Amino acid sequence: MGHIFLIGFMGCGKTTVSHLLSNRIQRPFYDTDELIEEKAGMTIPQIFEKQGEAHFRKIETAVLEGMADLPEGIVSCGGGIIKSDTNIALMKSMGDVVLLTAEPATILERVIDNDDRPLLSGRKNESDIRQLLEERLPSYEKAADYTVATDHSSPGHVADDIIAILELT
């Protein structure tokens, strides 16, 4: 069966839904951002500030490669993991990739009070979020095996939708 990778823009509910899925189908939960921080020994904002995005992306790919050695689980992926074709190929080779989507207004509402989003620093507005989403959309679509909209659904309903789509019952 493989891992189940949840991808999507920040604020789409990847982490929350991943935890719910993990509990409901009794599979381990993994968060690529947490694994990156463990590997680097610093927070993601610190990695971006001290070493830059390119270095962060290298660590991200190394973490993803390491997923092959872990028990099959639910993987909450960082929003930019799809910026690398290597990462897309790795995810597709190790399991199913589910894209969670949300409209810019929904994303803004969800991330407005969170300062741990380096790519939104000084850009917490609907227009900038829409621009970033549009830039990433082709890569998200390339990576996704399935897509689930999260705008008007509770995290529990999104988890239920994924269980139904992947026939995990």
Sequence and secondary structure as in RCSB ss.txt:
>XXXX:A:sequence
MGHIFLIGFMGCGKTTVSHLLSNRIQRPFYDTDELIEEKAGMTIPQIFEKQGEAHFRKIETAVLEGMADLPEGIV
SCGGGIIKSDTNIALMKSMGDVVLLTAEPATILERVIDNDDRPLLSGRKNESDIRQLLEERLPSYEKAADYTVAT
DHSSPGHVADDIIAILELT
>XXXX:A:secstr
  EEEEE STTSSHHHHHHHHHHHHT  EEEHHHHHHHHHTS HHHHHHHHHHHHHHHHHHHHHHHGGGS S EE
E  TTGGG HHHHHHHHHHEEEEEEE  HHHHHHHHTT    GGGTT  SHHHHHHHHHHHHHHHHHH SEEEE 
TTS HHHHHHHHHHHTT  
